[in-house]
Amino acid sequence: MDDAAPASMVELGQKLAALRNARGWSLDDVAQKLHLPSNRILGLESGNGGSESPVYLKGFFKSYARLVDMPEVWVDEVLRVAAAEPELKPAAGAVARRVSWIERYKWAGTYAVGTALALTAVNWLVSNTPQLGVPDAPRVPVAVQVPAPDAPEIEPASATTTPPAPDSMPEPPMIASLNPFPSRESARETPAAPQSSLLLSFQQDSWVEVVDAGGERLLYSVVSAGEKRSFDGALSVRIGNVRGVSVEVDGKLLDMTEFTRGNVARFDVTQASDSGWRARPRGAGSESSDG
């Protein structure tokens, strides 16, 4: 194989292909070793860098050169020469054609002028054609009633004229209404809904246990701040972190001082004598277990 340095990218690609064939490798073998697509390897051997950035192109060529033991200085020299080649410019006789502003906006001007002419023609046609204009209002003859010569003179009604009897007056038309007639039941005042026996409003996360009169647990968990829970009937209640909970019994805010020990409140909600509800401290026998 010729050991002379390549003078162009085409020769550089040919030398890479020759070194690859000398090792018995195919394009796919080199592509697998360099982790590049096969068409990229074919482009390098053709000396065509495509639209790749010079930095990436140099890296591809150097990786290929190291793989087939080609001196990397050859790659640097070829790419330096290729970058220093003058840019192709048009021949001296070729003059760039300048597009005037008239040609650039010719279509828009033609469209504007054509539209104006069309609108003018339509306006003239409407103005000069009676059938297309607004028709004149038809003249309706006014009938003048002339009394017959022998007709008796009608005297004007006086203020003392007796009104007609109610039975002879026509009944006014009935008008259907979309609003139904109110029933006696709806006219009655709706009684107010009874107050819940217990309402808990949570300003802080708090642990709560609520047991009904039958011993069934209605609530036994930690309730998040911002929530409200209401219960009805006789209840046995225990609240942890009671300072973060507002308690209402029968619609009235409850002072929790007498029911609180160490930020834990224990009380019972029972029936009052006036059919309302009241809170009282829990008895020793009715306290619920912590299980």
C-alpha positions as CSV (number, residue, x, y, z in Angstrom):
1,M,0.0,0.0,0.0
2,D,1.2,3.5,-0.8
3,D,2.5,5.2,2.4
4,A,2.3,8.7,1.0
5,A,0.1,11.2,2.9
6,P,-3.3,11.9,1.4
7,A,-3.7,15.3,-0.2
8,S,-7.5,15.6,0.0
9,M,-10.5,14.2,1.8
10,V,-11.2,11.9,-1.1
11,E,-7.7,10.4,-0.9
12,L,-8.0,10.2,2.9
13,G,-11.2,8.2,2.5
14,Q,-9.7,5.9,-0.1
15,K,-6.8,5.1,2.3
16,L,-9.2,4.4,5.1
17,A,-11.1,2.0,2.9
18,A,-7.9,0.3,1.7
19,L,-6.7,-0.2,5.3
20,R,-10.2,-1.6,6.2
21,N,-10.1,-4.1,3.3
22,A,-6.6,-5.1,4.2
23,R,-7.9,-6.2,7.6
24,G,-10.8,-8.1,6.0
25,W,-13.5,-5.9,7.7
26,S,-16.7,-4.9,6.1
27,L,-18.5,-1.5,6.5
28,D,-20.8,-3.0,9.1
29,D,-17.8,-4.3,11.1
30,V,-16.2,-0.8,11.3
31,A,-19.6,0.7,12.1
32,Q,-20.1,-1.7,15.0
33,K,-16.6,-1.0,16.3
34,L,-17.0,2.8,16.1
35,H,-20.6,2.8,17.2
36,L,-21.6,4.7,14.1
37,P,-24.2,3.9,11.3
38,S,-22.9,2.2,8.2
39,N,-23.9,5.1,5.9
40,R,-21.6,7.4,8.1
41,I,-18.6,5.0,7.5
42,L,-19.4,5.0,3.7
43,G,-19.5,8.8,3.7
44,L,-16.1,9.0,5.4
45,E,-14.6,6.6,2.9
46,S,-16.1,8.7,0.1
47,G,-14.4,11.9,1.4
48,N,-17.8,13.5,1.9
49,G,-18.3,15.2,5.2
50,G,-21.9,16.1,4.5
51,S,-23.5,18.8,6.7
52,E,-21.6,17.7,9.8
53,S,-19.8,20.3,12.0
54,P,-16.0,20.4,11.4
55,V,-15.5,19.4,15.0
56,Y,-17.6,16.2,14.7
57,L,-16.2,15.4,11.2
58,K,-12.6,15.6,12.6
59,G,-13.6,13.3,15.5
60,F,-15.1,10.7,13.1
61,F,-12.0,10.7,10.8
62,K,-9.6,10.4,13.8
63,S,-11.6,7.5,15.4
64,Y,-11.5,5.7,12.0
65,A,-7.8,6.4,11.6
66,R,-6.9,5.0,15.1
67,L,-9.0,1.9,14.4
68,V,-7.0,1.1,11.2
69,D,-3.6,2.4,12.5
70,M,-3.4,5.4,10.2
71,P,-1.3,8.4,11.4
72,E,-3.7,11.0,12.9
73,V,-1.5,13.8,11.6
74,W,-2.7,12.9,8.1
75,V,-6.2,13.6,9.2
76,D,-5.2,17.0,10.7
77,E,-3.3,18.0,7.6
78,V,-6.1,17.1,5.2
79,L,-8.8,18.8,7.2
80,R,-6.6,21.9,7.6
81,V,-6.1,22.1,3.9
82,A,-9.8,21.6,3.2
83,A,-10.7,24.4,5.6
84,A,-8.2,26.7,4.0
85,E,-9.5,26.3,0.4
86,P,-11.2,29.4,-0.9
87,E,-14.9,29.6,-1.1
88,L,-16.4,29.1,-4.5
89,K,-17.7,32.3,-5.9
90,P,-19.8,33.0,-9.0
91,A,-18.0,33.8,-12.2
92,A,-17.3,37.4,-13.0
93,G,-19.9,37.5,-15.7
94,A,-22.6,36.2,-13.4
95,V,-24.4,39.1,-11.8
96,A,-27.0,38.5,-9.1
97,R,-30.5,39.5,-10.3
98,R,-32.0,42.2,-8.2
99,V,-35.6,41.9,-7.6
100,S,-37.3,45.3,-7.7
101,W,-40.0,46.1,-5.2
102,I,-42.5,46.4,-8.0
103,E,-42.1,42.7,-8.9
104,R,-42.1,41.7,-5.2
105,Y,-45.4,43.4,-4.5
106,K,-46.9,43.0,-8.0
107,W,-49.4,40.3,-7.0
108,A,-50.6,42.2,-3.9
109,G,-51.1,45.4,-5.9
110,T,-53.0,43.5,-8.7
111,Y,-55.3,42.0,-6.1
112,A,-56.0,45.3,-4.4
113,V,-56.7,47.1,-7.7
114,G,-59.0,44.3,-9.0
115,T,-61.0,44.2,-5.7
116,A,-61.5,48.0,-5.9
117,L,-62.7,47.8,-9.5
118,A,-65.1,44.9,-8.7
119,L,-66.6,46.8,-5.7
120,T,-67.1,50.0,-7.9
121,A,-68.8,48.0,-10.6
122,V,-71.2,46.3,-8.1
123,N,-72.0,49.7,-6.5
124,W,-72.8,51.2,-9.9
125,L,-75.0,48.3,-10.8
126,V,-77.0,48.4,-7.6
127,S,-77.5,52.2,-7.9
128,N,-78.6,52.2,-11.5
129,T,-80.8,49.1,-11.6
130,P,-84.2,49.6,-9.9
131,Q,-84.8,45.9,-9.5
132,L,-81.6,45.5,-7.4
133,G,-82.3,48.6,-5.2
134,V,-84.6,49.0,-2.3
135,P,-88.2,49.0,-3.7
136,D,-90.4,52.0,-3.0
137,A,-93.0,51.6,-0.4
138,P,-96.4,50.9,-2.0
139,R,-98.9,53.6,-1.8
140,V,-102.0,52.4,0.1
141,P,-105.1,54.3,-0.6
142,V,-106.8,55.8,2.5
143,A,-110.5,55.0,2.7
144,V,-112.5,58.0,3.9
145,Q,-115.9,57.0,5.3
146,V,-118.6,59.5,4.3
147,P,-121.9,59.2,6.3
148,A,-125.1,58.5,4.4
149,P,-127.3,61.5,3.9
150,D,-130.2,59.9,5.8
151,A,-128.1,58.5,8.6
152,P,-129.1,59.7,12.0
153,E,-126.6,61.9,13.8
154,I,-124.8,60.2,16.6
155,E,-124.5,62.2,19.8
156,P,-121.4,62.0,21.8
157,A,-121.5,60.1,25.0
158,S,-121.8,62.2,28.1
159,A,-120.2,61.7,31.4
160,T,-123.5,60.6,32.9
161,T,-124.0,57.7,30.6
162,T,-124.9,54.5,32.5
163,P,-122.2,51.8,32.2
164,P,-123.3,48.5,30.9
165,A,-124.4,45.8,33.3
166,P,-121.6,43.4,34.5
167,D,-123.4,40.4,33.0
168,S,-123.3,42.0,29.5
169,M,-119.5,42.8,29.7
170,P,-117.3,40.2,27.9
171,E,-115.0,38.2,30.2
172,P,-111.3,38.9,30.0
173,P,-109.3,36.2,28.3
174,M,-107.5,33.8,30.6
175,I,-103.7,33.8,30.5
176,A,-101.8,30.7,31.2
177,S,-99.0,31.1,33.7
178,L,-95.9,29.0,34.0
179,N,-95.8,29.4,37.7
180,P,-97.9,26.8,39.5
181,F,-100.4,27.8,42.2
182,P,-98.8,27.6,45.7
183,S,-100.2,24.7,47.7
184,R,-101.2,24.9,51.3
185,E,-98.2,22.7,52.2
186,S,-95.7,24.9,50.5
187,A,-97.3,28.0,52.0
188,R,-96.6,26.7,55.4
189,E,-93.4,27.7,57.0
190,T,-90.8,24.9,56.8
191,P,-89.6,24.1,60.3
192,A,-85.9,24.6,61.0
193,A,-83.7,21.5,60.9
194,P,-82.8,20.2,64.3
195,Q,-79.3,20.9,65.5
196,S,-76.8,18.1,65.6
197,S,-76.1,16.8,69.1
198,L,-72.3,17.2,68.5
199,L,-70.3,19.2,65.9
200,L,-66.5,19.1,65.8
201,S,-64.5,21.7,63.9
202,F,-60.8,21.0,63.6
203,Q,-58.2,23.8,63.4
204,Q,-55.4,21.4,64.0
205,D,-54.8,17.7,63.4
206,S,-56.4,15.9,66.4
207,W,-57.2,12.3,67.5
208,V,-60.9,11.6,68.2
209,E,-63.0,8.7,69.5
210,V,-66.8,8.9,69.3
211,V,-69.0,6.0,70.7
212,D,-72.8,5.9,70.5
213,A,-75.2,4.8,73.2
214,G,-75.1,1.2,71.9
215,G,-71.3,1.0,72.3
216,E,-70.5,1.2,68.5
217,R,-67.5,3.3,67.5
218,L,-68.6,6.0,65.1
219,L,-65.1,7.6,64.8
220,Y,-61.7,6.4,65.9
221,S,-58.9,8.1,64.0
222,V,-56.8,11.3,63.4
223,V,-58.8,14.0,61.7
224,S,-56.9,16.6,59.6
225,A,-57.1,20.4,60.2
226,G,-59.9,22.1,58.3
227,E,-62.4,19.2,58.5
228,K,-65.7,19.1,60.3
229,R,-67.5,16.1,61.8
230,S,-71.1,16.0,63.1
231,F,-73.0,13.3,65.1
232,D,-76.5,12.8,66.5
233,G,-77.8,11.1,69.6
234,A,-76.3,10.2,72.9
235,L,-72.5,9.9,72.6
236,S,-69.3,9.2,74.5
237,V,-66.5,11.4,73.3
238,R,-62.7,11.6,73.7
239,I,-60.5,14.2,72.0
240,G,-56.7,14.4,71.9
241,N,-55.1,17.9,71.2
242,V,-58.4,19.4,72.3
243,R,-56.9,22.9,72.0
244,G,-57.1,22.6,68.2
245,V,-60.8,21.6,68.1
246,S,-64.0,23.7,68.5
247,V,-66.8,21.6,70.0
248,E,-70.5,22.5,69.7
249,V,-73.3,20.6,71.6
250,D,-76.8,21.3,70.4
251,G,-75.6,24.2,68.3
252,K,-73.8,25.9,71.3
253,L,-70.1,26.3,71.6
254,L,-68.8,24.2,74.5
255,D,-66.2,25.4,77.0
256,M,-63.8,22.4,77.3
257,T,-62.0,23.5,80.5
258,E,-64.0,21.3,82.9
259,F,-63.6,18.2,80.6
260,T,-59.8,18.6,79.7
261,R,-56.9,16.9,81.5
262,G,-53.5,17.3,79.9
263,N,-54.9,18.5,76.5
264,V,-57.2,15.4,76.3
265,A,-60.9,16.0,76.8
266,R,-63.5,13.3,77.9
267,F,-67.2,14.0,78.1
268,D,-70.6,12.5,77.3
269,V,-73.4,14.0,75.3
270,T,-76.8,13.2,76.9
271,Q,-80.5,14.2,76.5
272,A,-81.5,17.3,78.5
273,S,-84.8,17.7,80.2
274,D,-86.0,20.2,77.5
275,S,-85.4,17.7,74.7
276,G,-82.1,19.3,73.9
277,W,-78.5,17.9,74.4
278,R,-75.9,18.7,77.0
279,A,-72.4,17.7,77.8
280,R,-71.3,16.2,81.1
281,P,-68.0,14.7,82.4
282,R,-67.6,11.1,81.6
283,G,-68.2,8.6,84.4
284,A,-65.6,6.1,85.4
285,G,-67.7,3.2,84.2
286,S,-68.4,4.6,80.7
287,E,-64.8,5.4,79.6
288,S,-63.9,3.7,76.4
289,S,-60.7,1.6,76.1
290,D,-57.7,2.8,74.1
291,G,-57.5,-0.4,72.1
